[in-house]
Amino acid sequence: MGPIPTLAALAAAVVVFVLALLQHRRPRDLGEVTLLPYGGIQFVALVVAVLMAAHLVTLLTGTPLIGRLSGGSL
């Protein structure tokens, strides 16, 4: 995946996160139940945004990100 699709996925994840946040904060009448779990949608969008940001860093620097518990160097 190149930088343009990565940026598009990152932007889409941020937009989905903001829309879910706005829907989650919307006032509701007493007893009204939401049909979608907006907190879960926010969590998934946040995970996708972090992964796309890490992938974008990898694309721009040319070296993969290595986790702390990866067991060593390349």
PDB file of N, CA, C and O in Angstrom, chain B, residues numbered from 101:
ATOM      1  N   MET B 101       0.858  -1.164   0.000  1.00  0.00           N
ATOM      2  CA  MET B 101       0.000   0.000   0.000  1.00  0.00           C
ATOM      3  C   MET B 101       0.904   1.226   0.000  1.00  0.00           C
ATOM      4  O   MET B 101       1.801   1.347   0.834  1.00  0.00           O
ATOM      5  N   GLY B 102       0.662   2.127  -0.937  1.00  0.00           N
ATOM      6  CA  GLY B 102       1.470   3.329  -1.066  1.00  0.00           C
ATOM      7  C   GLY B 102       1.037   4.423  -0.101  1.00  0.00           C
ATOM      8  O   GLY B 102       0.157   4.219   0.735  1.00  0.00           O
ATOM      9  N   PRO B 103       1.670   5.592  -0.228  1.00  0.00           N
ATOM     10  CA  PRO B 103       1.339   6.679   0.700  1.00  0.00           C
ATOM     11  C   PRO B 103      -0.043   7.280   0.476  1.00  0.00           C
ATOM     12  O   PRO B 103      -0.682   7.711   1.436  1.00  0.00           O
ATOM     13  N   ILE B 104      -0.523   7.320  -0.767  1.00  0.00           N
ATOM     14  CA  ILE B 104      -1.834   7.923  -1.032  1.00  0.00           C
ATOM     15  C   ILE B 104      -2.959   7.080  -0.428  1.00  0.00           C
ATOM     16  O   ILE B 104      -3.814   7.640   0.258  1.00  0.00           O
ATOM     17  N   PRO B 105      -3.003   5.753  -0.650  1.00  0.00           N
ATOM     18  CA  PRO B 105      -4.048   4.963   0.013  1.00  0.00           C
ATOM     19  C   PRO B 105      -3.926   4.956   1.537  1.00  0.00           C
ATOM     20  O   PRO B 105      -4.930   4.879   2.247  1.00  0.00           O
ATOM     21  N   THR B 106      -2.694   5.038   2.032  1.00  0.00           N
ATOM     22  CA  THR B 106      -2.498   5.088   3.485  1.00  0.00           C
ATOM     23  C   THR B 106      -3.065   6.377   4.060  1.00  0.00           C
ATOM     24  O   THR B 106      -3.737   6.365   5.091  1.00  0.00           O
ATOM     25  N   LEU B 107      -2.789   7.493   3.383  1.00  0.00           N
ATOM     26  CA  LEU B 107      -3.351   8.768   3.841  1.00  0.00           C
ATOM     27  C   LEU B 107      -4.873   8.774   3.738  1.00  0.00           C
ATOM     28  O   LEU B 107      -5.553   9.327   4.602  1.00  0.00           O
ATOM     29  N   ALA B 108      -5.408   8.160   2.681  1.00  0.00           N
ATOM     30  CA  ALA B 108      -6.864   8.090   2.534  1.00  0.00           C
ATOM     31  C   ALA B 108      -7.493   7.254   3.647  1.00  0.00           C
ATOM     32  O   ALA B 108      -8.532   7.625   4.193  1.00  0.00           O
ATOM     33  N   ALA B 109      -6.866   6.131   3.982  1.00  0.00           N
ATOM     34  CA  ALA B 109      -7.382   5.293   5.067  1.00  0.00           C
ATOM     35  C   ALA B 109      -7.267   6.009   6.407  1.00  0.00           C
ATOM     36  O   ALA B 109      -8.162   5.902   7.245  1.00  0.00           O
ATOM     37  N   LEU B 110      -6.175   6.737   6.614  1.00  0.00           N
ATOM     38  CA  LEU B 110      -6.000   7.503   7.851  1.00  0.00           C
ATOM     39  C   LEU B 110      -7.066   8.584   7.959  1.00  0.00           C
ATOM     40  O   LEU B 110      -7.663   8.761   9.021  1.00  0.00           O
ATOM     41  N   ALA B 111      -7.309   9.304   6.879  1.00  0.00           N
ATOM     42  CA  ALA B 111      -8.334  10.351   6.891  1.00  0.00           C
ATOM     43  C   ALA B 111      -9.726   9.764   7.109  1.00  0.00           C
ATOM     44  O   ALA B 111     -10.534  10.331   7.843  1.00  0.00           O
ATOM     45  N   ALA B 112     -10.003   8.632   6.473  1.00  0.00           N
ATOM     46  CA  ALA B 112     -11.309   7.992   6.653  1.00  0.00           C
ATOM     47  C   ALA B 112     -11.498   7.532   8.097  1.00  0.00           C
ATOM     48  O   ALA B 112     -12.589   7.665   8.651  1.00  0.00           O
ATOM     49  N   ALA B 113     -10.450   6.996   8.704  1.00  0.00           N
ATOM     50  CA  ALA B 113     -10.552   6.557  10.096  1.00  0.00           C
ATOM     51  C   ALA B 113     -10.796   7.735  11.027  1.00  0.00           C
ATOM     52  O   ALA B 113     -11.575   7.624  11.974  1.00  0.00           O
ATOM     53  N   VAL B 114     -10.143   8.858  10.771  1.00  0.00           N
ATOM     54  CA  VAL B 114     -10.344  10.050  11.608  1.00  0.00           C
ATOM     55  C   VAL B 114     -11.770  10.583  11.435  1.00  0.00           C
ATOM     56  O   VAL B 114     -12.404  10.991  12.408  1.00  0.00           O
ATOM     57  N   VAL B 115     -12.270  10.579  10.201  1.00  0.00           N
ATOM     58  CA  VAL B 115     -13.635  11.057   9.954  1.00  0.00           C
ATOM     59  C   VAL B 115     -14.656  10.151  10.642  1.00  0.00           C
ATOM     60  O   VAL B 115     -15.607  10.635  11.256  1.00  0.00           O
ATOM     61  N   VAL B 116     -14.458   8.843  10.538  1.00  0.00           N
ATOM     62  CA  VAL B 116     -15.369   7.898  11.199  1.00  0.00           C
ATOM     63  C   VAL B 116     -15.322   8.088  12.708  1.00  0.00           C
ATOM     64  O   VAL B 116     -16.357   8.043  13.373  1.00  0.00           O
ATOM     65  N   PHE B 117     -14.120   8.302  13.254  1.00  0.00           N
ATOM     66  CA  PHE B 117     -13.990   8.523  14.695  1.00  0.00           C
ATOM     67  C   PHE B 117     -14.753   9.771  15.130  1.00  0.00           C
ATOM     68  O   PHE B 117     -15.468   9.745  16.131  1.00  0.00           O
ATOM     69  N   VAL B 118     -14.605  10.862  14.382  1.00  0.00           N
ATOM     70  CA  VAL B 118     -15.274  12.119  14.751  1.00  0.00           C
ATOM     71  C   VAL B 118     -16.790  11.977  14.627  1.00  0.00           C
ATOM     72  O   VAL B 118     -17.527  12.454  15.490  1.00  0.00           O
ATOM     73  N   LEU B 119     -17.260  11.327  13.564  1.00  0.00           N
ATOM     74  CA  LEU B 119     -18.705  11.143  13.408  1.00  0.00           C
ATOM     75  C   LEU B 119     -19.283  10.262  14.524  1.00  0.00           C
ATOM     76  O   LEU B 119     -20.369  10.540  15.035  1.00  0.00           O
ATOM     77  N   ALA B 120     -18.563   9.211  14.897  1.00  0.00           N
ATOM     78  CA  ALA B 120     -19.027   8.354  15.993  1.00  0.00           C
ATOM     79  C   ALA B 120     -19.005   9.116  17.317  1.00  0.00           C
ATOM     80  O   ALA B 120     -19.878   8.922  18.163  1.00  0.00           O
ATOM     81  N   LEU B 121     -18.015   9.975  17.494  1.00  0.00           N
ATOM     82  CA  LEU B 121     -17.948  10.785  18.718  1.00  0.00           C
ATOM     83  C   LEU B 121     -19.135  11.744  18.795  1.00  0.00           C
ATOM     84  O   LEU B 121     -19.743  11.906  19.854  1.00  0.00           O
ATOM     85  N   LEU B 122     -19.458  12.375  17.676  1.00  0.00           N
ATOM     86  CA  LEU B 122     -20.605  13.293  17.668  1.00  0.00           C
ATOM     87  C   LEU B 122     -21.912  12.553  17.927  1.00  0.00           C
ATOM     88  O   LEU B 122     -22.773  13.061  18.646  1.00  0.00           O
ATOM     89  N   GLN B 123     -22.073  11.376  17.360  1.00  0.00           N
ATOM     90  CA  GLN B 123     -23.289  10.597  17.594  1.00  0.00           C
ATOM     91  C   GLN B 123     -23.352  10.086  19.038  1.00  0.00           C
ATOM     92  O   GLN B 123     -24.430   9.994  19.626  1.00  0.00           O
ATOM     93  N   HIS B 124     -22.196   9.759  19.594  1.00  0.00           N
ATOM     94  CA  HIS B 124     -22.156   9.262  20.968  1.00  0.00           C
ATOM     95  C   HIS B 124     -22.539  10.362  21.965  1.00  0.00           C
ATOM     96  O   HIS B 124     -23.175  10.085  22.982  1.00  0.00           O
ATOM     97  N   ARG B 125     -22.153  11.602  21.676  1.00  0.00           N
ATOM     98  CA  ARG B 125     -22.432  12.723  22.582  1.00  0.00           C
ATOM     99  C   ARG B 125     -23.802  13.348  22.381  1.00  0.00           C
ATOM    100  O   ARG B 125     -24.203  14.209  23.164  1.00  0.00           O
ATOM    101  N   ARG B 126     -24.528  12.934  21.352  1.00  0.00           N
ATOM    102  CA  ARG B 126     -25.841  13.514  21.060  1.00  0.00           C
ATOM    103  C   ARG B 126     -26.822  13.189  22.188  1.00  0.00           C
ATOM    104  O   ARG B 126     -26.918  12.037  22.610  1.00  0.00           O
ATOM    105  N   PRO B 127     -27.550  14.195  22.680  1.00  0.00           N
ATOM    106  CA  PRO B 127     -28.516  13.912  23.748  1.00  0.00           C
ATOM    107  C   PRO B 127     -29.688  13.077  23.230  1.00  0.00           C
ATOM    108  O   PRO B 127     -30.157  13.271  22.109  1.00  0.00           O
ATOM    109  N   ARG B 128     -30.145  12.156  24.056  1.00  0.00           N
ATOM    110  CA  ARG B 128     -31.256  11.272  23.693  1.00  0.00           C
ATOM    111  C   ARG B 128     -32.354  11.363  24.748  1.00  0.00           C
ATOM    112  O   ARG B 128     -32.119  11.726  25.901  1.00  0.00           O
ATOM    113  N   ASP B 129     -33.539  11.026  24.315  1.00  0.00           N
ATOM    114  CA  ASP B 129     -34.661  10.975  25.252  1.00  0.00           C
ATOM    115  C   ASP B 129     -34.486   9.789  26.186  1.00  0.00           C
ATOM    116  O   ASP B 129     -33.810   8.814  25.860  1.00  0.00           O
ATOM    117  N   LEU B 130     -35.104   9.889  27.345  1.00  0.00           N
ATOM    118  CA  LEU B 130     -35.023   8.824  28.330  1.00  0.00           C
ATOM    119  C   LEU B 130     -35.658   7.557  27.766  1.00  0.00           C
ATOM    120  O   LEU B 130     -36.800   7.577  27.306  1.00  0.00           O
ATOM    121  N   GLY B 131     -34.922   6.474  27.804  1.00  0.00           N
ATOM    122  CA  GLY B 131     -35.423   5.199  27.315  1.00  0.00           C
ATOM    123  C   GLY B 131     -35.086   4.914  25.860  1.00  0.00           C
ATOM    124  O   GLY B 131     -35.336   3.809  25.379  1.00  0.00           O
ATOM    125  N   GLU B 132     -34.527   5.882  25.152  1.00  0.00           N
ATOM    126  CA  GLU B 132     -34.163   5.673  23.748  1.00  0.00           C
ATOM    127  C   GLU B 132     -32.837   4.917  23.691  1.00  0.00           C
ATOM    128  O   GLU B 132     -31.865   5.292  24.346  1.00  0.00           O
ATOM    129  N   VAL B 133     -32.816   3.859  22.906  1.00  0.00           N
ATOM    130  CA  VAL B 133     -31.638   3.004  22.811  1.00  0.00           C
ATOM    131  C   VAL B 133     -30.970   3.228  21.467  1.00  0.00           C
ATOM    132  O   VAL B 133     -31.646   3.337  20.443  1.00  0.00           O
ATOM    133  N   THR B 134     -29.638   3.298  21.466  1.00  0.00           N
ATOM    134  CA  THR B 134     -28.923   3.432  20.198  1.00  0.00           C
ATOM    135  C   THR B 134     -28.787   2.062  19.554  1.00  0.00           C
ATOM    136  O   THR B 134     -28.653   1.053  20.246  1.00  0.00           O
ATOM    137  N   LEU B 135     -28.823   2.030  18.232  1.00  0.00           N
ATOM    138  CA  LEU B 135     -28.730   0.770  17.517  1.00  0.00           C
ATOM    139  C   LEU B 135     -27.290   0.386  17.215  1.00  0.00           C
ATOM    140  O   LEU B 135     -27.002  -0.786  16.973  1.00  0.00           O
ATOM    141  N   LEU B 136     -26.389   1.351  17.226  1.00  0.00           N
ATOM    142  CA  LEU B 136     -24.980   1.082  16.953  1.00  0.00           C
ATOM    143  C   LEU B 136     -24.145   1.372  18.194  1.00  0.00           C
ATOM    144  O   LEU B 136     -24.408   2.342  18.906  1.00  0.00           O
ATOM    145  N   PRO B 137     -23.136   0.536  18.460  1.00  0.00           N
ATOM    146  CA  PRO B 137     -22.244   0.801  19.597  1.00  0.00           C
ATOM    147  C   PRO B 137     -21.175   1.825  19.197  1.00  0.00           C
ATOM    148  O   PRO B 137     -20.113   1.457  18.695  1.00  0.00           O
ATOM    149  N   TYR B 138     -21.462   3.098  19.421  1.00  0.00           N
ATOM    150  CA  TYR B 138     -20.562   4.148  18.957  1.00  0.00           C
ATOM    151  C   TYR B 138     -19.208   4.116  19.662  1.00  0.00           C
ATOM    152  O   TYR B 138     -18.206   4.523  19.073  1.00  0.00           O
ATOM    153  N   GLY B 139     -19.156   3.654  20.879  1.00  0.00           N
ATOM    154  CA  GLY B 139     -17.866   3.515  21.563  1.00  0.00           C
ATOM    155  C   GLY B 139     -16.990   2.475  20.887  1.00  0.00           C
ATOM    156  O   GLY B 139     -15.782   2.672  20.760  1.00  0.00           O
ATOM    157  N   GLY B 140     -17.577   1.382  20.457  1.00  0.00           N
ATOM    158  CA  GLY B 140     -16.821   0.352  19.748  1.00  0.00           C
ATOM    159  C   GLY B 140     -16.354   0.829  18.388  1.00  0.00           C
ATOM    160  O   GLY B 140     -15.249   0.499  17.957  1.00  0.00           O
ATOM    161  N   ILE B 141     -17.185   1.602  17.711  1.00  0.00           N
ATOM    162  CA  ILE B 141     -16.804   2.169  16.418  1.00  0.00           C
ATOM    163  C   ILE B 141     -15.634   3.137  16.596  1.00  0.00           C
ATOM    164  O   ILE B 141     -14.718   3.162  15.774  1.00  0.00           O
ATOM    165  N   GLN B 142     -15.664   3.925  17.659  1.00  0.00           N
ATOM    166  CA  GLN B 142     -14.559   4.832  17.950  1.00  0.00           C
ATOM    167  C   GLN B 142     -13.272   4.055  18.203  1.00  0.00           C
ATOM    168  O   GLN B 142     -12.204   4.446  17.732  1.00  0.00           O
ATOM    169  N   PHE B 143     -13.371   2.962  18.942  1.00  0.00           N
ATOM    170  CA  PHE B 143     -12.190   2.160  19.261  1.00  0.00           C
ATOM    171  C   PHE B 143     -11.573   1.576  17.993  1.00  0.00           C
ATOM    172  O   PHE B 143     -10.358   1.644  17.807  1.00  0.00           O
ATOM    173  N   VAL B 144     -12.393   1.007  17.129  1.00  0.00           N
ATOM    174  CA  VAL B 144     -11.884   0.417  15.886  1.00  0.00           C
ATOM    175  C   VAL B 144     -11.273   1.498  14.994  1.00  0.00           C
ATOM    176  O   VAL B 144     -10.215   1.283  14.401  1.00  0.00           O
ATOM    177  N   ALA B 145     -11.923   2.648  14.893  1.00  0.00           N
ATOM    178  CA  ALA B 145     -11.388   3.736  14.076  1.00  0.00           C
ATOM    179  C   ALA B 145     -10.067   4.243  14.630  1.00  0.00           C
ATOM    180  O   ALA B 145      -9.166   4.584  13.864  1.00  0.00           O
ATOM    181  N   LEU B 146      -9.939   4.296  15.947  1.00  0.00           N
ATOM    182  CA  LEU B 146      -8.694   4.735  16.566  1.00  0.00           C
ATOM    183  C   LEU B 146      -7.569   3.741  16.300  1.00  0.00           C
ATOM    184  O   LEU B 146      -6.442   4.149  16.022  1.00  0.00           O
ATOM    185  N   VAL B 147      -7.856   2.445  16.382  1.00  0.00           N
ATOM    186  CA  VAL B 147      -6.844   1.418  16.097  1.00  0.00           C
ATOM    187  C   VAL B 147      -6.391   1.517  14.643  1.00  0.00           C
ATOM    188  O   VAL B 147      -5.195   1.446  14.357  1.00  0.00           O
ATOM    189  N   VAL B 148      -7.342   1.682  13.725  1.00  0.00           N
ATOM    190  CA  VAL B 148      -6.995   1.813  12.301  1.00  0.00           C
ATOM    191  C   VAL B 148      -6.159   3.072  12.074  1.00  0.00           C
ATOM    192  O   VAL B 148      -5.197   3.036  11.307  1.00  0.00           O
ATOM    193  N   ALA B 149      -6.502   4.167  12.718  1.00  0.00           N
ATOM    194  CA  ALA B 149      -5.748   5.412  12.551  1.00  0.00           C
ATOM    195  C   ALA B 149      -4.315   5.262  13.058  1.00  0.00           C
ATOM    196  O   ALA B 149      -3.384   5.745  12.414  1.00  0.00           O
ATOM    197  N   VAL B 150      -4.124   4.605  14.194  1.00  0.00           N
ATOM    198  CA  VAL B 150      -2.774   4.402  14.731  1.00  0.00           C
ATOM    199  C   VAL B 150      -1.968   3.491  13.809  1.00  0.00           C
ATOM    200  O   VAL B 150      -0.792   3.754  13.557  1.00  0.00           O
ATOM    201  N   LEU B 151      -2.585   2.427  13.306  1.00  0.00           N
ATOM    202  CA  LEU B 151      -1.885   1.531  12.392  1.00  0.00           C
ATOM    203  C   LEU B 151      -1.521   2.236  11.087  1.00  0.00           C
ATOM    204  O   LEU B 151      -0.429   2.027  10.560  1.00  0.00           O
ATOM    205  N   MET B 152      -2.407   3.056  10.567  1.00  0.00           N
ATOM    206  CA  MET B 152      -2.105   3.778   9.327  1.00  0.00           C
ATOM    207  C   MET B 152      -1.023   4.831   9.555  1.00  0.00           C
ATOM    208  O   MET B 152      -0.199   5.064   8.670  1.00  0.00           O
ATOM    209  N   ALA B 153      -1.012   5.466  10.713  1.00  0.00           N
ATOM    210  CA  ALA B 153       0.043   6.425  11.021  1.00  0.00           C
ATOM    211  C   ALA B 153       1.394   5.724  11.116  1.00  0.00           C
ATOM    212  O   ALA B 153       2.396   6.239  10.620  1.00  0.00           O
ATOM    213  N   ALA B 154       1.428   4.554  11.749  1.00  0.00           N
ATOM    214  CA  ALA B 154       2.675   3.792  11.835  1.00  0.00           C
ATOM    215  C   ALA B 154       3.126   3.340  10.448  1.00  0.00           C
ATOM    216  O   ALA B 154       4.318   3.366  10.143  1.00  0.00           O
ATOM    217  N   HIS B 155       2.189   2.932   9.620  1.00  0.00           N
ATOM    218  CA  HIS B 155       2.533   2.517   8.268  1.00  0.00           C
ATOM    219  C   HIS B 155       3.039   3.701   7.445  1.00  0.00           C
ATOM    220  O   HIS B 155       3.947   3.546   6.629  1.00  0.00           O
ATOM    221  N   LEU B 156       2.460   4.872   7.654  1.00  0.00           N
ATOM    222  CA  LEU B 156       2.907   6.065   6.948  1.00  0.00           C
ATOM    223  C   LEU B 156       4.333   6.433   7.358  1.00  0.00           C
ATOM    224  O   LEU B 156       5.140   6.825   6.515  1.00  0.00           O
ATOM    225  N   VAL B 157       4.643   6.310   8.642  1.00  0.00           N
ATOM    226  CA  VAL B 157       6.015   6.556   9.104  1.00  0.00           C
ATOM    227  C   VAL B 157       6.973   5.572   8.449  1.00  0.00           C
ATOM    228  O   VAL B 157       8.072   5.949   8.043  1.00  0.00           O
ATOM    229  N   THR B 158       6.563   4.316   8.344  1.00  0.00           N
ATOM    230  CA  THR B 158       7.394   3.310   7.697  1.00  0.00           C
ATOM    231  C   THR B 158       7.610   3.657   6.226  1.00  0.00           C
ATOM    232  O   THR B 158       8.723   3.518   5.717  1.00  0.00           O
ATOM    233  N   LEU B 159       6.575   4.102   5.545  1.00  0.00           N
ATOM    234  CA  LEU B 159       6.713   4.461   4.138  1.00  0.00           C
ATOM    235  C   LEU B 159       7.612   5.673   3.938  1.00  0.00           C
ATOM    236  O   LEU B 159       8.405   5.708   2.997  1.00  0.00           O
ATOM    237  N   LEU B 160       7.497   6.655   4.804  1.00  0.00           N
ATOM    238  CA  LEU B 160       8.265   7.883   4.632  1.00  0.00           C
ATOM    239  C   LEU B 160       9.736   7.720   5.011  1.00  0.00           C
ATOM    240  O   LEU B 160      10.603   8.340   4.395  1.00  0.00           O
ATOM    241  N   THR B 161      10.027   6.895   6.015  1.00  0.00           N
ATOM    242  CA  THR B 161      11.417   6.736   6.449  1.00  0.00           C
ATOM    243  C   THR B 161      12.128   5.604   5.729  1.00  0.00           C
ATOM    244  O   THR B 161      13.353   5.634   5.608  1.00  0.00           O
ATOM    245  N   GLY B 162      11.404   4.615   5.251  1.00  0.00           N
ATOM    246  CA  GLY B 162      12.024   3.492   4.565  1.00  0.00           C
ATOM    247  C   GLY B 162      12.465   2.370   5.474  1.00  0.00           C
ATOM    248  O   GLY B 162      12.949   1.342   4.999  1.00  0.00           O
ATOM    249  N   THR B 163      12.306   2.547   6.779  1.00  0.00           N
ATOM    250  CA  THR B 163      12.659   1.487   7.727  1.00  0.00           C
ATOM    251  C   THR B 163      11.418   1.103   8.514  1.00  0.00           C
ATOM    252  O   THR B 163      10.657   1.973   8.937  1.00  0.00           O
ATOM    253  N   PRO B 164      11.208  -0.189   8.715  1.00  0.00           N
ATOM    254  CA  PRO B 164      10.020  -0.605   9.462  1.00  0.00           C
ATOM    255  C   PRO B 164      10.138  -0.273  10.941  1.00  0.00           C
ATOM    256  O   PRO B 164      11.230  -0.267  11.509  1.00  0.00           O
ATOM    257  N   LEU B 165       8.998   0.000  11.547  1.00  0.00           N
ATOM    258  CA  LEU B 165       8.970   0.226  12.987  1.00  0.00           C
ATOM    259  C   LEU B 165       9.139  -1.109  13.702  1.00  0.00           C
ATOM    260  O   LEU B 165       8.511  -2.101  13.331  1.00  0.00           O
ATOM    261  N   ILE B 166       9.977  -1.132  14.714  1.00  0.00           N
ATOM    262  CA  ILE B 166      10.234  -2.351  15.475  1.00  0.00           C
ATOM    263  C   ILE B 166       9.684  -2.144  16.878  1.00  0.00           C
ATOM    264  O   ILE B 166       9.971  -1.139  17.529  1.00  0.00           O
ATOM    265  N   GLY B 167       8.898  -3.098  17.332  1.00  0.00           N
ATOM    266  CA  GLY B 167       8.325  -2.999  18.669  1.00  0.00           C
ATOM    267  C   GLY B 167       9.354  -3.245  19.753  1.00  0.00           C
ATOM    268  O   GLY B 167      10.442  -3.757  19.488  1.00  0.00           O
ATOM    269  N   ARG B 168       9.006  -2.882  20.963  1.00  0.00           N
ATOM    270  CA  ARG B 168       9.931  -3.055  22.084  1.00  0.00           C
ATOM    271  C   ARG B 168      10.149  -4.520  22.402  1.00  0.00           C
ATOM    272  O   ARG B 168      11.228  -4.891  22.865  1.00  0.00           O
ATOM    273  N   LEU B 169       9.166  -5.351  22.169  1.00  0.00           N
ATOM    274  CA  LEU B 169       9.253  -6.761  22.538  1.00  0.00           C
ATOM    275  C   LEU B 169       9.438  -7.660  21.323  1.00  0.00           C
ATOM    276  O   LEU B 169       9.019  -8.818  21.333  1.00  0.00           O
ATOM    277  N   SER B 170      10.071  -7.123  20.267  1.00  0.00           N
ATOM    278  CA  SER B 170      10.204  -7.886  19.031  1.00  0.00           C
ATOM    279  C   SER B 170      11.298  -8.952  19.094  1.00  0.00           C
ATOM    280  O   SER B 170      11.300  -9.878  18.282  1.00  0.00           O
ATOM    281  N   GLY B 171      12.206  -8.838  20.025  1.00  0.00           N
ATOM    282  CA  GLY B 171      13.226  -9.867  20.179  1.00  0.00           C
ATOM    283  C   GLY B 171      14.548  -9.551  19.516  1.00  0.00           C
ATOM    284  O   GLY B 171      15.414 -10.423  19.452  1.00  0.00           O
ATOM    285  N   GLY B 172      14.734  -8.384  19.039  1.00  0.00           N
ATOM    286  CA  GLY B 172      16.033  -8.052  18.452  1.00  0.00           C
ATOM    287  C   GLY B 172      15.920  -7.152  17.255  1.00  0.00           C
ATOM    288  O   GLY B 172      14.872  -6.568  16.978  1.00  0.00           O
ATOM    289  N   SER B 173      17.034  -7.054  16.547  1.00  0.00           N
ATOM    290  CA  SER B 173      17.085  -6.162  15.384  1.00  0.00           C
ATOM    291  C   SER B 173      16.811  -6.939  14.113  1.00  0.00           C
ATOM    292  O   SER B 173      16.603  -8.152  14.145  1.00  0.00           O
ATOM    293  N   LEU B 174      16.812  -6.235  13.003  1.00  0.00           N
ATOM    294  CA  LEU B 174      16.602  -6.863  11.709  1.00  0.00           C
ATOM    295  C   LEU B 174      17.842  -7.555  11.351  1.00  0.00           C
ATOM    296  O   LEU B 174      17.920  -8.171  10.288  1.00  0.00           O
TER     297      LEU B 174
END
